[in-house]
Amino acid sequence: MATLSEEQVTDIFFIVLLVFLGLFFVIEALMASYNAKFGHTTGIIVMLGIFLSFIIKTVATKDEELT
């Protein structure tokens, strides 16, 4: 796999940031419309971020093992 330049990494960072910002508002709207009795939007976004970071780390580690 080709290595990414610093500019590409920065672009990917901002894209992921905007996606998570959009997800925050969508989840907040869904929780408000369904009157959720438990949970918090911030907690859901944090858990999704941890999960995404784990996937990226796992894929990057496996890629390094193959080369």
N, C-alpha and C positions, 0 to 999 in steps of 0.2 A: 504494500500500500504506500502511496506517495505521502510524503510529509507535507503538512499544511504550512503555509507562510503565516507570518504574524498577522497580516491583514485579513487572511481568510479566517483565522481563529477569532479575531475581533468581530468580524461580520457574523460568524456563527453564534458568538456570545450574544450579540444584540438581537438576533433573530429569536433565539431561545428565550431571552428576557422578555421580548414582546409577546411571544406565545404564552408564557406563564402569566404575564399581566392580563392578557385577554382571557385566559382560563380563570383567573381570579374573579373577574367580573361576571363571567358566565356562571361559575359555581355559586357566586354570591346571589345572583338573580334566581337561580334554581332553588337555593336554600330559602330565599325569601318567599318565593311563590308556593313552595310546598310546606312552608312553616315547619322546618326541621326542628325537632325537639332536642337533638344532640348534634355535636360536631361544631366545627368552626372553620370558616373558609381558609384562614391562614394556616391552620393545621393541615388541611388537605393539600394545600399548595406546597408546604414544606415537605410533607411525605412524598408527593410526586417528584419534587426536586431531588430528594435523597434517592428515590428509586431510579430516576434518570441518571444521576451521577454514578450509581452502582452499575447500571448497564454500560455506560460509557467506559468506566474503569475496567470492567470485565472484558469488554471487546478490545480495548487498547492493550490489556495484558496478554490476551490470547494472540493478538496480532504480533506482539513482540516475541512471543514464544515461537511463532512459526518462522520468524526470520533469523 
